[in-house]
Amino acid sequence: MDSTKEVTIYDIARILNLSASTVSRGLKDHPAIHKETKRRILQTARELGYQHNTFASNLRQKKTHTLGVIVPRLNSYFMSTVIAGIERIVNEAGYNLIISQSLESAEKEKSSVETMYNSRTDGLLVSVAYDTPDLHHLDVIFKKNIPLVFFDRTFDHPDCVSVVIDNFKAGFDATSHLLQQGCKKIIHVGGNLARNVYADRFRGYKTALESAGQKFSSDMFILHALNENTGKEIIHQILNMDPKPDGIFTSNDTSAVAIMQELKIAGLRIPEDIAIVGFNNDPISKVIDPNLSTINYPGEEMGEIAATTLLNILRDERTKHFNTIILKHELIIRKSSLRLSAT
């Protein structure tokens, strides 16, 4: 046989003197086909170099058994744990995964959605970019009734499930802890308030202040991209406050560690002069000295539940009527915020 010619089930059927339908069922390990016949079919298929035409099969079934994931960035410990959870569930269910990062850009996110659509993904898992203004770029997904599950950074949509933690309560817990440690002026370093995660953490922070009888003023909120440059870019703003803050709650651990490093350079003691709480429980929070108090964000569990939810929607349309799934967070208290025991 010509080695360049595509081998088909008809070639196998002709050699074994079987029907094409028998060969097809044998390749799929159908229980109605005798074990010896299956063995002969598989052996002949291997000898001929037969390759299953997944694309053609998918077109017939109108399914690709592929799911798409769009995340803001891949170089994030939290997001990598989410993807690990997604991948485990998806692979166990026999699905493939296409992963794309928006790089915190609404335009790149739009391009990723188009790629997922053109790849005929059966469903989407999305955590939106920093500056995504609305859901218009997802209209093509909704019109085709392709199921979509949001996680972490979400939008409200009647046909979508969102998987989140209670960011409001997490922000409240972090700020309340600093208040309990005797902090009188707590600033919050947060992200774009158009994103649910940052807006809810900010609301929790403000509510905790108000519950303790402290007034919030606009200079106590610092908006930032929350990256490794945060410390250098806001240290002068912090040091020039009068009175200086004695507590800082940041919306991720990366920014918290960056701030801690700059405060040390400036000669301030942590937590005696300024107590700090971060967010996400990244591994770096355990390495920095003093160890960083933080909110544990269950990334892998979030990925597992988001993926399981999407698979359930694909199997049963009724599942999508659940609107929001809220996971449990935890305040982890370490030395960076323990002012009372440090004095």
FENLINJO-V532500 format. One record per pair of residues at least 24 apart in sequence whose ideal C-beta (glycine too) atoms are under 10 Angstrom apart, sorted by sequence separation. I is the first residue (numbers start at 1). J is the second residue. D is the distance in Angstrom with one decimal. If there is no record, write none. Layout:
# FENLINJO-V532500
i,j,d
I,J,D
I,J,D
This chain:
# FENLINJO-V532500
i,j,d
16,40,5.9
28,52,9.3
66,90,9.2
97,121,9.3
102,126,9.1
104,128,9.8
105,129,5.7
106,130,8.3
107,131,9.0
113,137,5.4
116,140,9.8
117,141,6.4
120,144,9.7
122,146,7.3
123,147,4.5
124,148,4.5
125,149,5.3
126,150,5.6
127,151,5.4
128,152,8.7
129,153,7.9
185,209,9.9
226,250,7.2
230,254,7.4
231,255,7.5
234,258,9.0
235,259,7.3
238,262,8.4
239,263,8.6
244,268,8.5
247,271,8.6
253,277,9.8
254,278,8.2
255,279,8.8
256,280,9.2
264,288,9.9
15,40,9.6
16,41,6.7
27,52,7.1
65,90,9.6
74,99,7.5
76,101,9.5
96,121,9.3
102,127,8.7
104,129,5.1
105,130,7.9
106,131,5.0
107,132,9.6
112,137,9.3
113,138,6.1
116,141,7.9
121,146,7.1
122,147,7.9
123,148,6.9
124,149,7.4
125,150,8.0
126,151,7.5
127,152,4.5
128,153,4.7
135,160,8.9
198,223,8.8
220,245,7.7
226,251,5.7
227,252,8.6
229,254,9.6
230,255,3.9
231,256,9.0
233,258,8.7
234,259,7.2
238,263,7.8
246,271,9.0
253,278,4.0
254,279,9.6
257,282,8.3
264,289,9.0
302,327,5.9
15,41,10.0
18,44,9.6
67,93,9.1
74,100,9.3
75,101,8.6
95,121,9.6
96,122,9.8
98,124,9.6
99,125,9.5
100,126,9.9
101,127,9.9
102,128,7.8
103,129,7.7
104,130,4.1
105,131,7.0
106,132,4.4
110,136,8.8
111,137,9.0
113,139,9.6
114,140,7.7
120,146,9.1
123,149,7.4
124,150,9.3
125,151,6.3
126,152,9.5
127,153,4.7
128,154,7.1
171,197,9.6
175,201,9.2
186,212,9.6
219,245,9.9
222,248,9.1
224,250,8.6
226,252,4.9
228,254,5.9
229,255,9.0
230,256,8.4
231,257,7.9
232,258,7.3
233,259,9.9
235,261,9.4
236,262,9.4
246,272,9.3
248,274,6.1
249,275,9.4
250,276,7.2
252,278,6.5
253,279,6.4
254,280,8.1
256,282,9.2
301,327,6.1
16,43,9.7
23,50,9.4
74,101,4.9
95,122,7.5
102,129,4.1
103,130,9.4
104,131,7.0
105,132,8.7
106,133,6.5
110,137,4.1
113,140,7.3
114,141,10.0
117,144,7.5
126,153,8.5
127,154,7.7
128,155,6.5
170,197,9.3
171,198,9.3
174,201,8.0
178,205,9.5
224,251,8.7
226,253,9.5
227,254,6.0
228,255,8.1
230,257,9.0
231,258,3.4
232,259,9.4
235,262,4.1
239,266,6.1
246,273,7.0
247,274,6.7
248,275,7.4
249,276,7.8
250,277,7.4
251,278,8.3
252,279,5.1
253,280,4.9
257,284,5.5
261,288,8.0
301,328,8.8
12,40,9.3
13,41,8.9
16,44,5.9
65,93,8.7
67,95,5.3
68,96,10.0
69,97,6.2
70,98,9.3
71,99,7.2
73,101,5.4
75,103,9.9
95,123,8.8
97,125,9.0
101,129,9.2
102,130,8.5
104,132,9.2
106,134,9.1
109,137,6.8
110,138,8.9
113,141,6.6
126,154,8.4
167,195,9.8
168,196,9.8
171,199,9.7
172,200,9.7
176,204,9.0
184,212,9.8
186,214,7.9
188,216,9.0
193,221,9.0
198,226,8.5
222,250,9.0
224,252,10.0
226,254,6.4
227,255,6.8
230,258,4.5
231,259,4.5
234,262,8.3
235,263,7.2
238,266,8.8
245,273,9.5
246,274,5.8
247,275,4.9
248,276,4.8
249,277,5.0
250,278,5.4
251,279,5.3
252,280,5.3
253,281,7.1
254,282,6.9
256,284,9.0
257,285,7.3
260,288,6.0
299,327,9.8
12,41,6.4
15,44,5.9
16,45,9.9
65,94,6.3
66,95,6.4
67,96,7.4
68,97,7.7
69,98,7.1
70,99,8.1
71,100,7.6
72,101,6.8
73,102,7.7
74,103,9.1
102,131,9.5
109,138,9.3
117,146,7.6
126,155,8.8
167,196,7.0
171,200,6.6
172,201,8.9
175,204,6.7
176,205,9.5
179,208,6.5
183,212,9.7
185,214,8.3
225,254,9.9
226,255,4.4
228,257,8.0
229,258,6.9
230,259,6.2
231,260,7.4
232,261,8.8
233,262,9.2
239,268,8.3
244,273,8.0
245,274,6.2
246,275,6.8
247,276,7.5
248,277,7.5
249,278,8.2
250,279,6.6
251,280,8.8
253,282,4.1
256,285,7.6
260,289,8.9
298,327,5.4
12,42,9.6
65,95,5.1
66,96,4.5
67,97,5.7
68,98,4.8
69,99,4.8
70,100,5.2
71,101,5.4
72,102,5.6
73,103,6.2
102,132,7.8
107,137,9.1
116,146,8.5
167,197,5.2
170,200,8.1
171,201,3.7
174,204,7.7
175,205,4.6
178,208,8.4
179,209,7.6
184,214,7.6
186,216,9.5
187,217,10.0
193,223,7.7
225,255,8.5
226,256,9.2
228,258,5.3
231,261,5.6
232,262,6.1
235,265,8.1
236,266,9.4
238,268,9.3
244,274,7.6
245,275,9.4
247,277,7.9
248,278,9.1
249,279,8.1
250,280,10.0
252,282,7.7
253,283,8.9
254,284,7.3
257,287,8.6
260,290,8.3
297,327,8.6
298,328,7.1
13,44,9.5
64,95,8.9
65,96,6.3
66,97,7.2
67,98,7.4
68,99,7.9
69,100,7.1
70,101,7.5
71,102,7.2
72,103,7.5
73,104,6.3
106,137,7.7
167,198,8.0
168,199,8.9
169,200,8.6
170,201,6.4
171,202,6.6
172,203,8.4
173,204,7.5
174,205,7.4
175,206,8.3
176,207,9.4
177,208,9.0
178,209,9.8
183,214,9.4
190,221,6.5
192,223,7.4
224,255,6.5
227,258,7.5
231,262,3.7
235,266,6.5
245,276,9.9
253,284,5.9
254,285,9.7
257,288,5.1
298,329,7.3
9,41,9.0
12,44,5.2
15,47,9.2
63,95,9.7
64,96,7.9
66,98,6.1
67,99,9.7
68,100,7.1
69,101,9.3
70,102,6.1
71,103,9.8
72,104,5.2
116,148,9.9
164,196,7.3
165,197,8.6
167,199,8.1
168,200,4.4
169,201,9.7
171,203,6.8
172,204,3.7
175,207,8.2
176,208,4.7
179,211,8.6
180,212,8.9
185,217,9.6
187,219,8.1
188,220,6.6
189,221,8.2
190,222,7.4
191,223,7.2
192,224,9.7
226,258,9.1
230,262,8.7
231,263,7.7
253,285,4.8
256,288,8.3
260,292,7.2
296,328,9.1
297,329,6.3
298,330,8.3
11,44,8.9
12,45,5.7
15,48,7.7
72,105,9.0
90,123,9.8
164,197,7.7
167,200,3.5
168,201,7.3
171,204,2.6
172,205,7.3
175,208,3.6
176,209,9.3
179,212,4.9
187,220,4.8
188,221,5.3
189,222,4.8
190,223,6.5
191,224,7.1
192,225,8.7
222,255,9.6
228,261,9.4
231,264,9.7
232,265,9.5
235,268,9.8
253,286,9.8
296,329,6.2
297,330,9.0
11,45,9.4
64,98,9.6
126,160,8.7
162,196,8.4
166,200,7.8
167,201,5.0
168,202,9.1
170,204,6.4
171,205,4.7
172,206,9.1
174,208,8.0
175,209,6.6
178,212,9.9
179,213,9.7
186,220,7.1
187,221,7.1
188,222,7.2
189,223,8.2
190,224,7.6
191,225,7.2
192,226,9.5
224,258,9.7
231,265,8.8
295,329,5.5
296,330,4.2
12,47,9.5
90,125,9.0
113,148,9.7
165,200,9.2
167,202,9.1
168,203,5.3
169,204,6.3
170,205,9.8
171,206,8.4
172,207,5.7
173,208,8.0
176,211,7.6
179,214,7.5
185,220,7.3
187,222,6.3
188,223,9.7
189,224,5.7
191,226,5.2
224,259,9.8
231,266,10.0
253,288,8.7
257,292,6.6
295,330,7.1
296,331,7.7
9,45,8.5
12,48,6.6
72,108,9.7
124,160,9.5
126,162,10.0
127,163,9.6
164,200,8.5
167,203,8.4
168,204,4.3
171,207,8.0
172,208,4.7
175,211,9.2
176,212,7.5
190,226,7.7
238,274,8.2
256,292,5.7
294,330,9.4
295,331,5.9
296,332,5.4
7,44,9.7
11,48,6.3
72,109,8.4
167,204,6.9
168,205,9.3
171,208,7.3
172,209,9.7
175,212,8.6
189,226,7.2
222,259,9.8
256,293,8.9
294,331,8.0
295,332,7.3
7,45,7.8
12,50,6.4
70,108,9.3
71,109,9.7
125,163,8.9
153,191,9.6
166,204,8.5
169,207,9.7
256,294,7.4
293,331,7.5
294,332,5.4
11,50,7.8
70,109,6.3
86,125,6.3
153,192,9.7
168,207,7.5
172,211,8.1
175,214,9.6
253,292,6.2
293,332,6.4
294,333,9.0
7,47,9.8
8,48,9.5
155,195,9.6
156,196,8.6
292,332,8.8
293,333,5.1
294,334,7.4
7,48,4.7
9,50,7.7
71,112,9.4
153,194,9.9
154,195,8.8
155,196,7.8
189,230,6.7
208,249,8.9
253,294,5.6
291,332,9.2
293,334,4.7
7,49,5.8
8,50,7.8
54,96,9.6
70,112,4.8
83,125,9.4
153,195,5.2
154,196,5.4
189,231,9.8
250,292,9.6
252,294,9.0
253,295,9.1
291,333,9.8
292,334,5.9
293,335,7.7
294,336,8.6
5,48,9.9
6,49,9.5
7,50,4.5
8,51,10.0
9,52,9.4
69,112,9.5
70,113,6.9
82,125,9.0
152,195,9.3
153,196,6.3
154,197,8.3
252,295,9.6
291,334,3.8
292,335,8.4
293,336,5.1
294,337,9.3
5,49,9.9
6,50,9.1
7,51,7.2
9,53,9.5
68,112,8.0
152,196,8.7
153,197,5.6
205,249,5.9
249,293,9.6
250,294,9.3
251,295,9.5
253,297,9.6
290,334,6.8
291,335,5.3
292,336,4.7
293,337,3.9
3,48,9.7
6,51,7.9
8,53,8.5
68,113,8.5
70,115,9.3
82,127,7.7
152,197,6.3
153,198,8.8
189,234,6.9
204,249,9.3
252,297,9.2
290,335,3.5
291,336,6.4
292,337,8.3
293,338,7.7
3,49,7.6
70,116,7.1
150,196,9.2
205,251,9.4
249,295,9.5
286,332,9.5
288,334,9.3
289,335,8.3
290,336,4.8
291,337,9.9
1,48,6.8
6,53,8.4
68,115,8.1
69,116,8.8
187,234,9.3
202,249,9.7
285,332,7.9
288,335,9.8
289,336,9.1
290,337,8.9
291,338,10.0
1,49,9.2
68,116,3.7
79,127,7.4
189,237,9.9
201,249,8.1
281,329,9.4
286,334,7.9
288,336,7.7
290,338,8.3
67,116,9.0
68,117,8.7
78,127,10.0
189,238,9.0
201,250,9.5
202,251,8.2
281,330,8.2
285,334,7.3
66,116,9.0
187,237,9.1
201,251,5.5
279,329,9.2
281,331,9.9
68,119,7.1
187,238,7.1
201,252,9.8
281,332,6.0
285,336,8.5
68,120,9.8
69,121,9.3
290,342,8.7
66,119,6.7
68,121,4.0
198,251,5.7
226,279,9.1
66,120,7.4
67,121,5.8
68,122,8.7
69,123,9.9
70,124,6.9
71,125,8.6
72,126,9.9
73,127,9.7
187,241,7.7
197,251,7.5
198,252,9.7
277,331,7.9
278,332,9.6
64,119,7.3
66,121,5.2
67,122,6.1
68,123,7.4
69,124,7.6
70,125,7.4
71,126,8.2
72,127,6.0
197,252,9.6
277,332,9.3
64,120,4.8
65,121,9.7
66,122,6.3
67,123,5.1
68,124,4.8
69,125,4.7
70,126,4.8
71,127,5.2
72,128,7.4
73,129,9.0
185,241,7.7
195,251,9.8
277,333,8.5
278,334,9.6
63,120,8.4
64,121,6.5
65,122,6.7
66,123,9.0
67,124,7.2
68,125,7.1
69,126,7.7
70,127,7.1
71,128,9.5
72,129,5.3
73,130,9.4
187,244,9.7
188,245,9.8
277,334,9.2
62,120,8.8
64,122,5.9
67,125,6.7
68,126,8.3
69,127,8.5
70,128,8.2
71,129,9.1
72,130,6.5
185,243,6.0
187,245,4.6
276,334,9.8
278,336,8.0
63,122,5.7
70,129,8.6
184,243,8.0
185,244,7.5
186,245,6.5
187,246,9.6
188,247,9.5
189,248,6.5
190,249,8.6
191,250,9.7
277,336,7.2
278,337,9.5
62,122,9.4
72,132,9.2
132,192,9.7
134,194,10.0
185,245,4.8
186,246,7.5
187,247,7.4
188,248,7.8
189,249,7.5
190,250,7.6
191,251,5.5
275,335,9.6
276,336,4.7
277,337,5.2
59,120,8.8
130,191,7.0
131,192,6.9
133,194,7.4
184,245,8.9
185,246,5.7
186,247,3.7
187,248,5.5
188,249,5.1
189,250,4.2
190,251,4.6
191,252,8.1
275,336,6.7
276,337,6.3
58,120,7.4
130,192,5.4
132,194,8.2
183,245,8.0
184,246,5.9
185,247,6.9
186,248,7.0
187,249,7.6
188,250,7.5
189,251,6.6
190,252,9.4
274,336,9.3
275,337,4.4
86,149,9.9
129,192,9.7
131,194,7.7
132,195,8.4
183,246,4.9
184,247,7.9
185,248,9.8
186,249,6.2
187,250,9.1
188,251,7.7
189,252,9.0
271,334,9.7
274,337,9.8
275,338,7.5
58,122,9.5
130,194,8.5
131,195,9.0
182,246,7.8
183,247,3.2
191,255,9.0
271,335,6.8
275,339,4.9
55,120,9.7
86,151,8.6
130,195,6.8
181,246,9.1
182,247,8.8
183,248,8.9
190,255,9.2
270,335,8.2
271,336,5.7
274,339,9.0
275,340,9.6
85,151,9.8
128,194,9.5
129,195,8.9
181,247,7.4
183,249,9.4
189,255,5.7
270,336,5.6
271,337,5.5
272,338,9.9
273,339,9.1
128,195,7.2
178,245,10.0
189,256,8.0
270,337,8.8
271,338,5.9
272,339,6.6
275,342,8.6
70,138,10.0
127,195,9.8
128,196,8.9
130,198,9.3
178,246,8.5
179,247,7.8
271,339,4.7
82,151,6.8
178,247,4.0
189,258,9.7
270,339,9.5
271,340,9.1
273,342,9.9
82,152,7.1
127,197,9.3
177,247,9.3
178,248,8.1
189,259,7.0
269,339,10.0
271,341,8.9
272,342,5.2
178,249,6.3
271,342,5.4
272,343,6.4
79,151,9.9
175,247,8.1
177,249,8.9
187,259,10.0
270,342,8.8
271,343,9.1
68,141,9.5
79,152,8.0
174,247,9.8
269,342,8.1
78,152,8.0
175,249,5.4
174,249,4.9
173,249,10.0
174,250,9.1
260,336,7.0
174,251,9.5
68,146,9.1
70,148,9.8
171,249,7.3
201,279,7.1
257,336,9.6
67,147,9.5
68,148,9.3
69,149,10.0
71,151,9.0
72,152,8.6
171,251,8.3
256,336,7.9
71,152,8.5
72,153,6.9
82,163,9.5
170,251,9.8
67,149,9.7
69,151,9.3
71,153,9.2
197,279,9.1
167,251,9.1
187,274,9.4
189,276,9.7
104,192,9.5
183,271,9.2
186,274,9.7
248,336,9.5
249,337,9.3
185,274,9.7
186,275,8.5
189,278,9.6
190,279,9.6
248,337,9.4
181,271,7.3
247,337,7.9
183,274,8.6
186,277,9.2
183,275,5.8
247,339,8.3
178,271,9.3
182,275,8.5
246,339,7.8
181,275,5.6
183,277,9.9
201,295,8.8
130,225,7.6
130,226,9.4
178,274,10.0
181,277,9.6
178,275,5.7
177,275,8.8
178,276,8.5
178,277,6.1
177,277,6.4
197,297,9.5
175,277,7.9
174,277,4.5
173,277,9.1
174,278,8.4
174,279,7.1
171,277,9.9
171,279,8.5
170,279,7.2
167,279,9.0
181,293,9.5
178,293,8.8
177,293,7.1
177,295,10.0
174,293,7.9
174,294,8.3
104,225,8.1
174,295,5.9
173,295,7.2
72,195,9.4
104,227,10.0
171,295,8.4
170,295,4.8
169,295,9.8
170,296,9.3
170,297,8.1
167,295,9.0
165,295,8.2
167,297,9.3
165,296,9.3
165,297,6.3
165,298,7.3
165,301,9.8
165,302,7.7
163,301,9.3
164,302,8.1
163,302,5.6
163,303,8.7
163,304,9.6
163,305,5.4
164,306,9.9
163,306,4.5
161,305,9.7
162,306,9.1
163,307,9.5
152,297,8.4
161,306,8.2
163,308,9.6
163,309,6.6
152,299,8.5
162,309,9.6
163,310,9.7
151,299,9.6
161,309,5.3
161,310,8.1
152,302,6.7
151,302,5.7
152,303,9.7
161,312,9.3
151,303,7.4
161,313,7.3
181,333,9.4
160,313,9.6
73,227,9.9
151,305,8.2
152,306,8.8
159,313,9.8
177,331,6.1
183,337,8.7
151,306,4.3
174,329,9.8
176,331,8.8
149,305,9.2
150,306,8.2
151,307,9.2
173,329,7.7
177,333,6.6
181,337,6.0
183,339,7.0
149,306,5.2
169,326,9.2
173,330,8.8
174,331,6.3
180,337,9.5
181,338,6.6
182,339,5.6
149,307,8.1
151,309,9.0
161,319,7.8
173,331,4.7
181,339,4.3
182,340,6.3
149,308,9.5
151,310,9.7
161,320,6.2
167,326,9.6
169,328,9.8
170,329,4.7
172,331,9.9
178,337,6.2
180,339,9.5
181,340,5.6
149,309,5.3
160,320,7.5
161,321,8.7
162,322,9.4
164,324,6.6
165,325,10.0
166,326,5.5
169,329,7.2
170,330,8.9
177,337,6.2
180,340,8.3
181,341,8.9
149,310,4.6
159,320,6.2
161,322,5.4
162,323,7.1
163,324,7.8
164,325,7.4
165,326,6.6
166,327,8.4
170,331,7.6
177,338,9.5
178,339,8.4
181,342,9.2
182,343,8.5
147,309,9.1
148,310,8.0
149,311,9.7
158,320,9.4
159,321,9.1
161,323,6.6
162,324,4.8
163,325,4.7
164,326,6.0
165,327,5.0
166,328,8.2
167,329,8.2
169,331,9.8
181,343,9.8
147,310,6.1
149,312,9.7
158,321,9.3
160,323,8.3
161,324,7.2
162,325,7.1
163,326,8.3
164,327,7.1
165,328,7.2
166,329,6.6
174,337,8.7
147,311,9.4
149,313,7.3
159,323,9.9
160,324,9.7
161,325,6.5
162,326,9.0
163,327,7.0
165,329,4.5
147,312,9.5
148,313,8.9
158,323,8.1
164,329,9.9
165,330,9.7
147,313,4.3
157,323,9.2
147,314,6.2
156,323,8.2
146,314,9.8
156,324,8.7
147,317,8.4
154,324,8.2
149,320,8.7
145,317,8.9
147,319,8.8
148,320,9.1
147,320,6.3
78,252,8.0
150,324,9.2
151,325,9.1
77,252,9.8
78,253,8.8
127,302,9.5
145,320,10.0
76,252,8.7
77,253,8.2
78,254,9.8
149,325,9.1
151,327,9.7
77,254,8.8
76,254,8.3
125,303,8.3
127,306,9.1
126,306,9.5
125,306,5.4
125,307,6.7
123,307,9.4
125,309,9.0
125,310,6.0
123,309,9.8
124,310,7.8
123,310,4.8
122,310,8.8
123,311,7.9
122,311,9.4
123,313,6.9
122,313,10.0
123,314,5.7
122,314,6.1
81,280,9.5
81,281,9.9
78,279,9.2
79,280,9.9
81,282,9.7
78,280,4.9
77,280,7.1
78,281,8.5
76,280,8.5
77,281,8.8
78,282,7.0
77,282,4.5
76,282,8.6
77,283,6.3
77,284,7.8
77,285,9.7
97,307,8.9
88,300,8.3
95,307,8.7
85,298,8.9
90,303,9.4
85,299,6.9
86,300,9.1
89,303,7.5
90,304,9.8
93,307,8.1
82,297,9.3
84,299,7.9
85,300,4.0
88,303,7.9
89,304,5.2
92,307,9.4
93,308,8.7
95,310,9.4
81,297,8.7
82,298,9.4
83,299,8.7
84,300,5.7
85,301,6.4
86,302,8.8
87,303,7.7
88,304,6.7
89,305,8.6
91,307,9.6
92,308,9.9
95,311,7.5
81,298,8.4
82,299,4.6
83,300,9.1
85,302,6.6
86,303,4.0
87,304,9.7
89,306,8.6
90,307,5.3
93,310,9.8
94,311,9.9
81,299,3.3
82,300,7.0
85,303,2.6
86,304,7.3
89,307,3.9
90,308,9.4
93,311,5.4
78,297,5.8
80,299,7.8
81,300,4.6
82,301,9.0
84,303,6.4
85,304,4.0
86,305,9.6
88,307,8.0
89,308,5.5
92,311,9.6
95,314,8.9
77,297,9.8
78,298,9.7
79,299,7.2
80,300,9.5
81,301,8.9
82,302,5.4
83,303,6.2
84,304,9.0
85,305,7.9
86,306,6.4
87,307,8.0
89,309,9.7
90,310,8.5
78,299,4.8
81,302,8.2
82,303,4.0
85,306,7.7
86,307,4.4
89,310,9.0
90,311,7.6
93,314,9.1
77,299,7.8
78,300,9.8
81,303,7.0
82,304,9.0
85,307,6.9
86,308,9.4
89,311,7.0
93,315,9.4
76,299,9.1
79,302,10.0
80,303,9.6
85,308,9.4
78,302,8.9
79,303,9.1
82,306,7.6
83,307,9.8
86,310,8.8
82,307,9.5
69,303,8.9
69,306,9.0
69,307,8.8
67,307,7.6
69,310,9.8
67,310,6.6
67,311,8.2
67,314,8.6
65,314,9.8
63,314,8.8
